[in-house]
């Protein structure tokens, strides 16, 4: 999960997005330097922390990976500003090495495969349209909750009636430099460990 800090473009504000919402249907609630952003149903979309440099030693700008230590600092900032919200944030890696344990033809689509992919702590069913996906491969999996370099957020879905939880990625989808122009997923070396984080 990432937070964002752009002092030159936006000012001394730490942006902490949790989920997307409609721009016309949001509310703001200010408590000290913390602004909570919700939709009209009350679901929390994120927070903006103003005067961020007073609370955090921010050496990076742009997209910043949210670590456990950083999250604890944000929780402390909330306390100091009278914000009592629980921050139960999933910090587990969203791009991981997966191992394709099974591949079956999709019953309703000739060009889709239904794959079972071991990602270390669970096995995910992922519907994949790549022509080169095969059983026994190590691949890069974007888990539910991952945000692709294109901005696409990975969500549970159904493709032609079959549930799919995640995406097996190509080099292009991962935004890798010198990505292959051929269609197909990125097949990793066998030395990659199933379940380990894949660094973009």
N, CA, C and O of each residue as an XYZ file, in Angstrom:
800
protein
N       0.839     -1.186      0.000
C       0.000      0.000      0.000
C       0.877      1.239      0.000
O       1.959      1.236      0.587
N       0.419      2.299     -0.653
C       1.227      3.504     -0.804
C       0.493      4.732     -0.283
O      -0.735      4.808     -0.318
N       1.283      5.696      0.204
C       0.799      7.042      0.488
C       1.556      7.984     -0.445
O       2.498      7.567     -1.117
N       1.149      9.248     -0.490
C       1.708     10.170     -1.476
C       2.068     11.501     -0.819
O       1.327     12.034      0.007
N       3.237     12.019     -1.217
C       3.700     13.302     -0.669
C       4.388     14.077     -1.790
O       5.412     13.646     -2.322
N       3.811     15.228     -2.141
C       4.344     16.049     -3.232
C       4.356     17.509     -2.775
O       3.467     18.280     -3.139
N       5.369     17.894     -1.973
C       5.359     19.246     -1.390
C       5.437     20.361     -2.424
O       4.892     21.442     -2.202
N       6.102     20.120     -3.545
C       6.207     21.159     -4.574
C       4.914     21.338     -5.346
O       4.549     22.459     -5.699
N       4.218     20.242     -5.609
C       2.998     20.322     -6.419
C       1.744     20.593     -5.619
O       0.840     21.277     -6.098
N       1.672     20.060     -4.388
C       0.438     20.132     -3.609
C       0.621     20.912     -2.316
O      -0.311     21.572     -1.856
N       1.799     20.847     -1.730
C       2.036     21.462     -0.429
C       2.406     20.409      0.588
O       2.589     19.240      0.246
N       2.515     20.816      1.825
C       2.990     19.946      2.897
C       1.851     19.054      3.403
O       1.408     19.163      4.546
N       1.392     18.165      2.505
C       0.229     17.310      2.794
C       0.579     15.863      2.464
O       1.061     15.566      1.371
N       0.335     14.969      3.415
C       0.468     13.538      3.164
C      -0.906     13.012      2.776
O      -1.870     13.152      3.529
N      -0.989     12.407      1.599
C      -2.259     11.878      1.084
C      -2.275     10.367      1.321
O      -1.367      9.642      0.913
N      -3.335      9.918      1.995
C      -3.440      8.529      2.424
C      -4.739      7.952      1.849
O      -5.756      7.933      2.542
N      -4.724      7.471      0.570
C      -5.949      6.957     -0.045
C      -6.231      5.515      0.394
O      -5.313      4.701      0.493
N      -7.490      5.208      0.651
C      -7.882      3.850      1.019
C      -8.724      3.180     -0.066
O      -8.563      1.991     -0.340
N      -9.622      3.948     -0.681
C     -10.422      3.407     -1.786
C     -10.936      4.561     -2.628
O     -10.932      5.719     -2.211
N     -11.379      4.207     -3.832
C     -11.870      5.226     -4.753
C     -13.306      5.599     -4.426
O     -14.062      4.800     -3.875
N     -13.666      6.822     -4.774
C     -15.042      7.263     -4.593
C     -15.419      8.258     -5.672
O     -14.553      8.789     -6.367
N     -16.713      8.512     -5.813
C     -17.189      9.488     -6.787
C     -16.896     10.899     -6.274
O     -17.198     11.218     -5.124
N     -16.313     11.735     -7.120
C     -15.936     13.086     -6.699
C     -17.121     13.913     -6.222
O     -16.976     14.768     -5.348
N     -18.281     13.662     -6.790
C     -19.465     14.457     -6.425
C     -20.117     13.969     -5.136
O     -21.026     14.616     -4.616
N     -19.664     12.846     -4.624
C     -20.331     12.248     -3.468
C     -19.377     12.061     -2.296
O     -19.363     10.996     -1.678
N     -18.580     13.079     -1.981
C     -17.650     12.940     -0.866
C     -17.863     14.042      0.164
O     -18.321     15.142     -0.146
N     -17.511     13.701      1.409
C     -17.590     14.650      2.511
C     -16.215     14.750      3.169
O     -15.433     13.799      3.147
N     -15.935     15.912      3.751
C     -14.678     16.138      4.452
C     -14.971     16.468      5.917
O     -15.870     17.248      6.228
N     -14.195     15.858      6.799
C     -14.341     16.131      8.234
C     -12.961     16.441      8.796
O     -12.071     15.591      8.777
N     -12.783     17.671      9.298
C     -11.461     18.126      9.737
C     -11.331     17.980     11.249
O     -12.240     18.330     12.003
N     -10.179     17.456     11.678
C      -9.853     17.364     13.096
C      -8.381     17.723     13.247
O      -7.510     16.892     12.992
N      -8.099     18.956     13.658
C      -6.714     19.418     13.702
C      -6.129     19.450     12.310
O      -6.687     20.073     11.407
N      -5.003     18.777     12.135
C      -4.342     18.740     10.822
C      -4.783     17.558      9.965
O      -4.265     17.365      8.865
N      -5.732     16.766     10.456
C      -6.175     15.577      9.724
C      -7.566     15.815      9.139
O      -8.492     16.221      9.840
N      -7.688     15.552      7.834
C      -8.992     15.626      7.170
C      -9.387     14.216      6.747
O      -8.675     13.556      5.991
N     -10.542     13.765      7.253
C     -11.073     12.458      6.857
C     -12.006     12.652      5.676
O     -12.860     13.539      5.688
N     -11.842     11.828      4.666
C     -12.658     11.922      3.448
C     -13.545     10.679      3.388
O     -13.048      9.553      3.390
N     -14.871     10.896      3.333
C     -15.817      9.784      3.276
C     -16.778      9.987      2.109
O     -16.902     11.087      1.569
N     -17.455      8.899      1.731
C     -18.544      9.054      0.765
C     -19.834      9.336      1.534
O     -19.827      9.383      2.764
N     -20.917      9.519      0.826
C     -22.168      9.909      1.476
C     -22.748      8.795      2.347
O     -23.601      9.051      3.197
N     -22.290      7.568      2.139
C     -22.736      6.458      2.983
C     -21.881      6.319      4.241
O     -22.187      5.516      5.122
N     -20.812      7.104      4.318
C     -19.957      7.055      5.499
C     -18.741      6.166      5.365
O     -17.961      6.049      6.311
N     -18.556      5.532      4.210
C     -17.354      4.710      4.000
C     -16.138      5.617      3.858
O     -16.185      6.620      3.145
N     -15.053      5.264      4.536
C     -13.847      6.097      4.518
C     -13.076      5.872      3.220
O     -12.722      4.743      2.879
N     -12.825      6.962      2.506
C     -12.072      6.898      1.249
C     -10.595      7.181      1.472
O      -9.753      6.720      0.702
N     -10.270      7.938      2.522
C      -8.866      8.244      2.791
C      -8.731      9.410      3.745
O      -9.711      9.900      4.307
N      -7.496      9.839      3.912
C      -7.186     10.954      4.804
C      -6.150     11.861      4.149
O      -5.320     11.403      3.364
N      -6.204     13.145      4.476
C      -5.133     14.080      4.157
C      -4.575     14.592      5.480
O      -5.329     15.024      6.352
N      -3.251     14.541      5.627
C      -2.600     15.032      6.839
C      -1.817     16.281      6.472
O      -0.799     16.208      5.784
N      -2.299     17.431      6.937
C      -1.654     18.716      6.637
C      -0.503     18.954      7.613
O      -0.432     18.334      8.675
N       0.405     19.871      7.229
C       1.616     20.130      8.016
C       2.370     18.815      8.245
O       2.878     18.555      9.336
N       2.430     18.002      7.197
C       2.978     16.647      7.343
C       4.405     16.630      7.870
O       4.780     15.731      8.623
N       5.202     17.623      7.478
C       6.611     17.640      7.906
C       6.752     17.872      9.404
O       7.824     17.638      9.961
N       5.691     18.329     10.070
C       5.722     18.469     11.532
C       5.590     17.115     12.237
O       5.947     16.975     13.407
N       5.071     16.117     11.506
C       4.807     14.815     12.112
C       5.745     13.714     11.616
O       6.017     12.751     12.333
N       6.235     13.864     10.392
C       7.025     12.789      9.775
C       8.330     13.344      9.202
O       8.380     14.474      8.715
N       9.383     12.527      9.271
C      10.644     12.882      8.618
C      10.589     12.322      7.194
O      11.056     11.213      6.935
N      10.019     13.097      6.285
C       9.763     12.619      4.921
C      10.957     12.921      4.022
O      11.188     14.067      3.637
N      11.709     11.874      3.697
C      12.871     12.043      2.813
C      12.527     11.710      1.369
O      13.264     12.081      0.455
N      11.410     11.011      1.154
C      10.968     10.656     -0.196
C       9.814     11.563     -0.602
O       9.108     12.114      0.243
N       9.637     11.707     -1.913
C       8.453     12.382     -2.429
C       7.798     11.480     -3.468
O       8.378     10.491     -3.915
N       6.573     11.848     -3.840
C       5.817     11.017     -4.777
C       5.173      9.865     -4.033
O       4.650     10.036     -2.931
N       5.213      8.689     -4.642
C       4.608      7.495     -4.048
C       5.557      6.910     -3.005
O       6.723      6.650     -3.301
N       5.060      6.705     -1.787
C       5.881      6.186     -0.697
C       5.231      4.913     -0.156
O       4.043      4.900      0.165
N       6.024      3.845     -0.059
C       5.514      2.578      0.448
C       5.186      2.714      1.941
O       5.997      3.205      2.726
N       3.997      2.276      2.308
C       3.552      2.363      3.699
C       4.050      1.148      4.465
O       3.601      0.028      4.223
N       4.975      1.368      5.388
C       5.516      0.301      6.225
C       4.777      0.265      7.564
O       3.997      1.165      7.877
N       5.031     -0.777      8.342
C       4.425     -0.889      9.677
C       4.840      0.284     10.557
O       4.022      0.846     11.285
N       6.139      0.653     10.483
C       6.632      1.755     11.313
C       5.973      3.077     10.920
O       5.602      3.869     11.785
N       5.828      3.313      9.614
C       5.201      4.540      9.121
C       3.728      4.566      9.537
O       3.208      5.604      9.948
N       3.067      3.419      9.424
C       1.659      3.339      9.821
C       1.499      3.681     11.307
O       0.544      4.360     11.686
N       2.426      3.216     12.145
C       2.366      3.524     13.573
C       2.537      5.023     13.818
O       1.912      5.584     14.718
N       3.389      5.671     13.011
C       3.544      7.123     13.121
C       2.240      7.845     12.757
O       1.864      8.827     13.397
N       1.565      7.348     11.730
C       0.288      7.945     11.320
C      -0.755      7.762     12.419
O      -1.525      8.679     12.704
N      -0.783      6.573     13.039
C      -1.723      6.332     14.140
C      -1.465      7.315     15.286
O      -2.404      7.833     15.891
N      -0.179      7.569     15.579
C       0.158      8.515     16.631
C      -0.292      9.936     16.260
O      -0.771     10.690     17.107
N      -0.128     10.280     14.983
C      -0.582     11.587     14.494
C      -2.097     11.727     14.650
O      -2.596     12.789     15.023
N      -2.820     10.644     14.359
C      -4.276     10.661     14.546
C      -4.625     10.952     16.008
O      -5.493     11.774     16.298
N      -3.929     10.260     16.928
C      -4.194     10.474     18.361
C      -3.962     11.935     18.745
O      -4.767     12.538     19.455
N      -2.850     12.492     18.266
C      -2.503     13.873     18.602
C      -3.539     14.863     18.078
O      -3.680     15.962     18.614
N      -4.261     14.473     17.034
C      -5.250     15.366     16.425
C      -6.686     14.964     16.753
O      -7.632     15.470     16.149
N      -6.842     14.058     17.706
C      -8.182     13.686     18.158
C      -8.969     12.837     17.184
O     -10.200     12.842     17.214
N      -8.284     12.111     16.322
C      -8.959     11.202     15.382
C      -8.901      9.796     15.972
O      -7.816      9.253     16.178
N     -10.060      9.207     16.243
C     -10.120      7.915     16.940
C     -10.361      6.731     15.999
O     -10.704      5.641     16.458
N     -10.189      6.928     14.710
C     -10.443      5.855     13.743
C      -9.401      4.741     13.873
O      -8.216      5.005     14.074
N      -9.862      3.492     13.754
C      -8.936      2.357     13.692
C      -8.354      2.284     12.287
O      -9.082      2.371     11.298
N      -7.064      2.126     12.210
C      -6.416      1.982     10.899
C      -6.010      0.526     10.719
O      -4.850      0.162     10.910
N      -6.980     -0.297     10.351
C      -6.692     -1.706     10.095
C      -6.359     -1.871      8.614
O      -7.214     -2.206      7.794
N      -5.096     -1.625      8.302
C      -4.657     -1.596      6.912
C      -3.867     -2.865      6.603
O      -2.989     -3.261      7.369
N      -4.182     -3.493      5.484
C      -3.469     -4.693      5.036
C      -2.161     -4.268      4.365
O      -2.166     -3.698      3.274
N      -1.037     -4.556      5.037
C       0.273     -4.175      4.491
C       0.978     -5.336      3.795
O       2.139     -5.212      3.405
N       0.289     -6.458      3.637
C       0.924     -7.595      2.964
C       1.219     -7.225      1.507
O       0.485     -6.437      0.910
N       2.297     -7.793      0.924
C       2.641     -7.444     -0.460
C       1.527     -7.835     -1.420
O       0.904     -8.887     -1.274
N       1.287     -6.978     -2.400
C       0.205     -7.220     -3.368
C       0.730     -7.769     -4.702
O      -0.048     -8.287     -5.503
N       2.036     -7.659     -4.943
C       2.652     -8.275     -6.123
C       3.592     -9.363     -5.621
O       4.589     -9.072     -4.961
N       3.276    -10.614     -5.934
C       4.044    -11.734     -5.397
C       4.360    -12.742     -6.499
O       3.770    -12.727     -7.579
N       5.312    -13.615     -6.182
C       5.632    -14.730     -7.076
C       4.609    -15.833     -6.844
O       4.395    -16.271     -5.713
N       3.985    -16.274     -7.923
C       3.012    -17.363     -7.852
C       3.493    -18.576     -8.627
O       4.318    -18.459     -9.534
N       2.974    -19.739     -8.267
C       3.300    -20.988     -8.965
C       1.996    -21.583     -9.486
O       1.078    -21.868     -8.716
N       1.928    -21.765    -10.803
C       0.708    -22.292    -11.430
C       0.639    -23.793    -11.189
O       1.401    -24.560    -11.778
N      -0.282    -24.209    -10.318
C      -0.396    -25.636     -9.986
C      -1.355    -26.380    -10.914
O      -1.289    -27.604    -11.032
N      -2.242    -25.640    -11.568
C      -3.187    -26.287    -12.488
C      -3.674    -25.272    -13.507
O      -3.796    -24.082    -13.220
N      -3.949    -25.773    -14.705
C      -4.509    -24.929    -15.774
C      -5.568    -25.732    -16.502
O      -5.299    -26.825    -17.002
N      -6.779    -25.183    -16.561
C      -7.888    -25.846    -17.253
C      -8.500    -24.886    -18.254
O      -8.404    -23.668    -18.107
N      -9.127    -25.445    -19.265
C      -9.815    -24.620    -20.243
C     -11.059    -24.001    -19.608
O     -11.745    -24.641    -18.811
N     -11.339    -22.757    -19.968
C     -12.563    -22.085    -19.513
C     -13.740    -22.701    -20.263
O     -13.694    -22.882    -21.479
N     -14.794    -23.020    -19.512
C     -15.919    -23.721    -20.139
C     -16.712    -22.845    -21.103
O     -17.425    -23.363    -21.962
N     -16.594    -21.506    -20.969
C     -17.410    -20.618    -21.811
C     -16.584    -19.698    -22.714
O     -17.136    -18.790    -23.336
N     -15.264    -19.923    -22.792
C     -14.428    -19.031    -23.611
C     -13.183    -19.780    -24.064
O     -12.387    -20.236    -23.243
N     -13.024    -19.902    -25.385
C     -11.914    -20.673    -25.939
C     -10.551    -20.085    -25.597
O      -9.581    -20.825    -25.437
N     -10.468    -18.751    -25.484
C      -9.154    -18.119    -25.309
C      -8.795    -17.839    -23.850
O      -7.775    -17.208    -23.568
N      -9.629    -18.306    -22.929
C      -9.352    -18.093    -21.506
C      -9.001    -19.412    -20.824
O      -9.530    -20.469    -21.167
N      -8.093    -19.322    -19.847
C      -7.727    -20.478    -19.035
C      -8.085    -20.192    -17.578
O      -8.017    -19.051    -17.120
N      -8.461    -21.236    -16.869
C      -8.734    -21.115    -15.434
C      -7.560    -21.747    -14.702
O      -7.341    -22.956    -14.779
N      -6.804    -20.906    -13.988
C      -5.569    -21.353    -13.338
C      -5.722    -21.376    -11.824
O      -6.399    -20.528    -11.244
N      -5.084    -22.358    -11.193
C      -4.927    -22.380     -9.743
C      -3.483    -21.970     -9.470
O      -2.546    -22.595     -9.967
N      -3.314    -20.920     -8.678
C      -1.983    -20.341     -8.494
C      -1.652    -20.264     -7.006
O      -2.326    -19.580     -6.234
N      -0.594    -20.985     -6.624
C      -0.098    -20.955     -5.243
C       0.695    -19.665     -5.049
O       1.675    -19.423     -5.753
N       0.265    -18.825     -4.079
C       0.979    -17.572     -3.805
C       1.620    -17.594     -2.419
O       1.884    -16.542     -1.837
N       1.865    -18.782     -1.899
C       2.583    -18.928     -0.642
C       1.690    -19.227      0.535
O       1.852    -20.255      1.192
N       0.741    -18.338      0.814
C      -0.134    -18.536      1.963
C      -1.544    -18.965      1.561
O      -2.387    -19.221      2.421
N      -1.797    -19.044      0.266
C      -3.111    -19.462     -0.230
C      -2.988    -19.808     -1.714
O      -1.996    -19.483     -2.366
N      -4.015    -20.472     -2.224
C      -4.090    -20.759     -3.657
C      -5.242    -19.955     -4.236
O      -6.371    -20.025     -3.749
N      -4.943    -19.188     -5.285
C      -5.935    -18.322     -5.907
C      -6.402    -18.911     -7.230
O      -5.607    -19.474     -7.982
N      -7.689    -18.779     -7.508
C      -8.193    -19.097     -8.842
C      -8.154    -17.830     -9.672
O      -8.771    -16.825     -9.317
N      -7.419    -17.880    -10.790
C      -7.263    -16.708    -11.651
C      -7.583    -17.098    -13.086
O      -7.005    -18.037    -13.633
N      -8.505    -16.369    -13.682
C      -8.809    -16.565    -15.099
C      -7.825    -15.729    -15.904
O      -7.672    -14.531    -15.667
N      -7.157    -16.376    -16.864
C      -6.063    -15.729    -17.597
C      -6.273    -15.903    -19.096
O      -6.633    -16.983    -19.564
N      -6.042    -14.820    -19.845
C      -6.202    -14.869    -21.296
C      -4.894    -14.979    -22.056
O      -4.893    -14.951    -23.286
N      -3.779    -15.104    -21.347
C      -2.466    -15.156    -22.016
C      -2.293    -16.490    -22.734
O      -2.653    -17.536    -22.193
N      -1.742    -16.462    -23.955
C      -1.586    -17.714    -24.701
C      -0.471    -18.603    -24.160
O      -0.436    -19.795    -24.464
N       0.452    -18.038    -23.352
C       1.620    -18.821    -22.932
C       1.553    -19.309    -21.486
O       2.550    -19.817    -20.974
N       0.416    -19.172    -20.817
C       0.337    -19.639    -19.435
C       0.262    -21.167    -19.409
O      -0.480    -21.778    -20.179
N       1.048    -21.777    -18.504
C       1.085    -23.232    -18.415
C       1.254    -23.665    -16.960
O       1.789    -22.923    -16.135
N       0.793    -24.867    -16.664
C       1.035    -25.471    -15.356
C       2.546    -25.601    -15.132
O       3.294    -25.935    -16.051
N       2.983    -25.330    -13.892
C       4.401    -25.492    -13.556
C       5.229    -24.229    -13.678
O       6.429    -24.248    -13.401
N       4.601    -23.116    -14.093
C       5.350    -21.866    -14.251
C       5.386    -21.068    -12.956
O       4.461    -21.126    -12.146
N       6.480    -20.315    -12.774
C       6.535    -19.266    -11.759
C       6.171    -17.966    -12.477
O       6.722    -17.649    -13.532
N       5.229    -17.215    -11.883
C       4.666    -16.028    -12.539
C       4.542    -14.896    -11.523
O       4.689    -15.113    -10.320
N       4.273    -13.693    -12.012
C       3.997    -12.558    -11.133
C       2.480    -12.422    -11.001
O       1.759    -12.325    -11.995
N       2.015    -12.418     -9.752
C       0.586    -12.305     -9.476
C       0.312    -10.960     -8.805
O       0.945    -10.606     -7.810
N      -0.639    -10.222     -9.366
C      -1.172     -9.029     -8.701
C      -2.399     -9.496     -7.920
O      -3.407     -9.890     -8.506
N      -2.300     -9.449     -6.587
C      -3.395     -9.924     -5.740
C      -4.498     -8.868     -5.656
O      -4.296     -7.710     -6.021
N      -5.649     -9.283     -5.175
C      -6.754     -8.342     -4.955
C      -6.266     -7.218     -4.045
O      -5.669     -7.465     -2.997
N      -6.529     -5.980     -4.461
C      -6.050     -4.811     -3.722
C      -4.835     -4.166     -4.350
O      -4.498     -3.031     -4.014
N      -4.169     -4.867     -5.259
C      -3.008     -4.293     -5.944
C      -3.460     -3.176     -6.880
O      -4.550     -3.225     -7.450
N      -2.604     -2.177     -7.025
C      -2.850     -1.111     -7.994
C      -1.772     -1.197     -9.062
O      -0.585     -1.052     -8.767
N      -2.180     -1.429    -10.290
C      -1.241     -1.575    -11.400
C      -0.625     -0.221    -11.756
O      -1.212      0.817    -11.453
N       0.546     -0.215    -12.392
C       1.137      1.060    -12.820
C       0.198      1.907    -13.679
O       0.323      3.132    -13.712
N      -0.738      1.263    -14.372
C      -1.713      1.996    -15.195
C      -2.790      2.682    -14.348
O      -3.553      3.504    -14.856
N      -2.849      2.338    -13.041
C      -3.895      2.868    -12.171
C      -5.031      1.889    -11.941
O      -5.877      2.123    -11.078
N      -5.070      0.790    -12.697
C      -6.107     -0.224    -12.529
C      -5.978     -0.883    -11.158
O      -4.890     -1.313    -10.774
N      -7.097     -0.964    -10.412
C      -7.100     -1.643     -9.120
C      -7.650     -3.043     -9.297
O      -8.713     -3.229     -9.889
N      -6.926     -4.035     -8.783
C      -7.335     -5.428     -8.938
C      -8.418     -5.760     -7.918
O      -8.238     -5.575     -6.715
N      -9.543     -6.253     -8.421
C     -10.685     -6.596     -7.569
C     -11.147     -8.016     -7.907
O     -10.861     -8.521     -8.993
N     -11.858     -8.657     -6.982
C     -12.472     -9.949     -7.330
C     -13.480     -9.727     -8.461
O     -14.214     -8.739     -8.469
N     -13.500    -10.647     -9.397
C     -14.397    -10.466    -10.539
C     -14.856    -11.825    -11.051
O     -14.440    -12.867    -10.544
N     -15.705    -11.800    -12.048
C     -16.079    -13.019    -12.770
C     -15.847    -12.776    -14.246
O     -16.245    -11.742    -14.782
N     -15.201    -13.730    -14.904
C     -14.983    -13.644    -16.347
C     -15.725    -14.782    -17.008
O     -15.381    -15.954    -16.854
N     -16.760    -14.405    -17.754
C     -17.636    -15.374    -18.414
C     -18.174    -16.394    -17.404
O     -18.234    -17.591    -17.685
N     -18.560    -15.900    -16.230
C     -19.207    -16.754    -15.244
C     -18.283    -17.506    -14.307
O     -18.756    -18.257    -13.455
N     -16.967    -17.322    -14.443
C     -16.020    -18.029    -13.574
C     -15.305    -17.023    -12.677
O     -14.731    -16.057    -13.180
N     -15.327    -17.229    -11.350
C     -14.675    -16.294    -10.437
C     -13.165    -16.224    -10.659
O     -12.515    -17.228    -10.949
N     -12.627    -15.015    -10.515
C     -11.192    -14.789    -10.671
C     -10.743    -13.823     -9.584
O     -11.349    -12.769     -9.389
N      -9.666    -14.193     -8.870
C      -9.176    -13.398     -7.746
C      -7.706    -13.054     -7.917
O      -6.827    -13.690     -7.337
N      -7.462    -12.038     -8.723
C      -6.087    -11.625     -8.989
C      -5.810    -11.614    -10.477
O      -6.694    -11.869    -11.295
N      -4.563    -11.312    -10.814
C      -4.169    -11.259    -12.224
C      -2.747    -11.791    -12.379
O      -1.851    -11.423    -11.619
N      -2.552    -12.645    -13.353
C      -1.200    -13.068    -13.737
C      -0.704    -12.045    -14.749
O      -1.361    -11.801    -15.761
N       0.453    -11.445    -14.481
C       0.850    -10.215    -15.173
C       1.862    -10.442    -16.294
O       2.677    -11.364    -16.253
N       1.779     -9.577    -17.286
C       2.807     -9.489    -18.334
C       3.824     -8.433    -17.930
O       3.589     -7.652    -17.007
N       4.954     -8.415    -18.626
C       5.967     -7.385    -18.355
C       5.410     -5.993    -18.626
O       5.690     -5.051    -17.885
N       4.625     -5.868    -19.686
C       4.054     -4.568    -20.039
C       3.095     -4.080    -18.958
O       3.125     -2.909    -18.580
N       2.248     -4.973    -18.464
C       1.296     -4.594    -17.411
C       2.008     -4.153    -16.138
O       1.504     -3.314    -15.392
N       3.192     -4.731    -15.895
C       3.974     -4.381    -14.713
C       4.788     -3.104    -14.912
O       5.424     -2.614    -13.979
N       4.763     -2.563    -16.146
C       5.503     -1.337    -16.437
C       7.010     -1.530    -16.409
O       7.749     -0.591    -16.115
N       7.476     -2.743    -16.713
C       8.911     -3.014    -16.653
C       9.620     -2.371    -17.846
O       9.081     -2.354    -18.953
N      10.827     -1.843    -17.624
C      11.583     -1.286    -18.747
C      11.938     -2.402    -19.727
O      12.171     -3.544    -19.330
N      11.975     -2.054    -21.010
C      12.291     -3.030    -22.067
C      11.341     -4.229    -22.050
O      11.751     -5.355    -22.332
N      10.081     -3.985    -21.721
C       9.089     -5.064    -21.675
C       8.940     -5.708    -23.047
O       8.987     -5.030    -24.074
N       8.760     -7.017    -23.049
C       8.572     -7.757    -24.292
C       7.323     -7.261    -25.006
O       6.300     -6.989    -24.379
N       7.423     -7.148    -26.325
C       6.268     -6.707    -27.111
C       5.347     -7.874    -27.454
O       4.228     -7.670    -27.925
N       5.817     -9.092    -27.219
C       4.992    -10.268    -27.499
C       3.895    -10.388    -26.431
O       4.109    -10.075    -25.260
N       2.723    -10.847    -26.867
C       1.627    -11.035    -25.923
C       1.949    -12.222    -25.027
O       2.472    -13.242    -25.477
N       1.626    -12.064    -23.759
C       1.824    -13.194    -22.852
C       2.300    -12.752    -21.492
O       2.760    -11.626    -21.307
N       2.181    -13.661    -20.541
C       2.572    -13.372    -19.169
C       4.098    -13.408    -19.032
O       4.809    -13.946    -19.880
N       4.566    -12.819    -17.942
C       5.983    -12.801    -17.595
C       6.285    -14.082    -16.819
O       5.822    -14.257    -15.692
N       7.063    -14.975    -17.431
C       7.431    -16.234    -16.778
C       8.778    -16.042    -16.088
O       9.758    -15.650    -16.722
N       8.819    -16.319    -14.785
C      10.019    -16.095    -13.976
C      10.923    -17.317    -13.971
O      10.519    -18.416    -14.352
N      12.158    -17.097    -13.528
C      13.099    -18.212    -13.356
C      12.601    -19.116    -12.228
O      11.922    -18.666    -11.305
N      12.953    -20.397    -12.322
C      12.541    -21.349    -11.287
C      13.112    -21.011     -9.924
O      12.573    -21.444     -8.905
N      14.206    -20.236     -9.886
C      14.840    -19.900     -8.609
C      13.994    -18.925     -7.777
O      14.230    -18.777     -6.578
N      13.024    -18.268     -8.395
C      12.131    -17.363     -7.649
C      11.330    -18.170     -6.639
O      10.859    -19.264     -6.950
N      11.174    -17.637     -5.431
C      10.472    -18.339     -4.366
C       8.997    -18.013     -4.365
O       8.613    -16.844     -4.348
N       8.162    -19.050     -4.385
C       6.716    -18.858     -4.358
C       6.318    -18.072     -3.110
O       6.717    -18.402     -1.993
N       5.522    -17.027     -3.329
C       5.028    -16.225     -2.219
C       5.867    -15.009     -1.886
O       5.408    -14.122     -1.167
N       7.114    -14.949     -2.404
C       7.952    -13.795     -2.064
C       7.455    -12.561     -2.818
O       6.892    -12.687     -3.906
N       7.659    -11.371     -2.248
C       7.220    -10.149     -2.929
C       7.961     -9.954     -4.246
O       9.147    -10.266     -4.353
N       7.255     -9.438     -5.243
C       7.878     -9.045     -6.505
C       7.970     -7.531     -6.512
O       6.954     -6.844     -6.412
N       9.181     -7.010     -6.628
C       9.388     -5.562     -6.578
C       9.215     -4.968     -7.968
O       9.900     -5.364     -8.911
N       8.300     -4.018     -8.089
C       8.104     -3.327     -9.376
C       9.255     -2.366     -9.623
O       9.283     -1.687    -10.649
